[in-house]
Amino acid sequence: MSLFHRFAAVSVCACLSAALAIPQQQPPKAPANPQDPTTPLIRTTTTEVIVPVTVTDDKGKFVTDLKAPDFRILDEGKPQKIEFFSHAEKQPIVVGFLLDTSNANKIHWKRFLEAAKDLVWNLLPGDKKYSGYLITYSNEAEIAVNTTSDPEKITARMDKLKPGGGAALYDAVYKACTTRDLVKGEPYDPRRIIIVIGDGHNSAGTKTLNEVVELAQRSQATIYGISTMAFGFANDDKENLERLATETGGHVEYPLNANVYKNTSGYLSNPQDAGNYALVVGTGAYEAEILRGITDSIASISGEITTQYVLRYVPDTDPEEKTRPFRRIKVVIPALPNVKMHYRLGYWPNGVPGGAPASGQ
């Protein structure tokens, strides 16, 4: 077990307090082969919306003692009745680990490979209630390990990976929502999570950002990101990863940002040919701060996933109202107006045209 694994596992175990979903109407299985052109398209109407909500205070600490009456949900501004609320332990999840194996990740490849493996071990403890899959992307996106409850299958495949080529990020998100094996009960029990470990760059593939954001929203998947972009490098694609996360209810961690250097003496005061992002070899300061940053990011992502409140409601809408293509959601906690919340921005009333089923199917 790596140092990342030991440290992050302790952090996550300390904050394991997730929602236990209760049995309810299950969506039907997706087509056996969604890429088969003869497969009928799935076109359905949402009957229930699931809204995972993360609540933190002004110091970034999780607020974990709220009850159902504390929350209000607005659907296009209209108050909704919360039909289901949970914040119990050990909520089932299915997690997609999307790993950027492009040339851009060569600098810190070993560090982020260890981080990815630790996330797998933390979120997939070997219980069948927790499933995951691995999608790698460089010039093409590939389902490297299909949906499984065995973390060793995923980590063993990760050990064989080497970075090289471009980055088909959007194709990877598309595959996560359409072509991997489903778990019975998605997206309610288990919930759908996607974690992108990459820099947000997309230089290959056929899908667009708008396409995959909409697809993820329709599939009710929450996307998180761990940025692999090292401090000191320009990243024009940062907004891509941010949009994937924020518009689906997740967020992005930046373990290699300027905080890596905040306690390190000599940063920017000793310029060198290798660049100011590289600290003096042999001091140990750089490696220690990198380790700290990545470990904190693992704990933050894992902690958020496992401490969320889960709300569900059946939209109370006027049957004569013209159907909106995308319905906006707002979650408020009247008694705590200053807390920070992460939740999905809204939902599409119609189901996913093909691939993994959306809510209420």
Protein Blocks (a to p, Z undefined) as FASTA:
>chain_A
ZZklmmmmmmmmmmgccdddddddddddddfblmlmklccdddddfbdcdddddddfkop
acfkbcfklpccdeehiacddfbdcfbehiacdddddddfbfklmmmmmmmmmmmmmmmm
mmmnopakbccdddddffbccdfbgcdfbfklmmmmmmmpcceddddfklmmmmmmmmmc
cdehiakbccdddddddehiacedjbdfklmmmmmmmnopacddddfbdghiacfklmmm
mmmmmmnopacddfkbmklmmmpghihklgcfkopkbccehklmmmmmmmmmmmmmmmmm
mmmmmmcccddddddddfkbccdfbdcdddddfklmmbccdddfbdcfbaceehjddehZ
Z
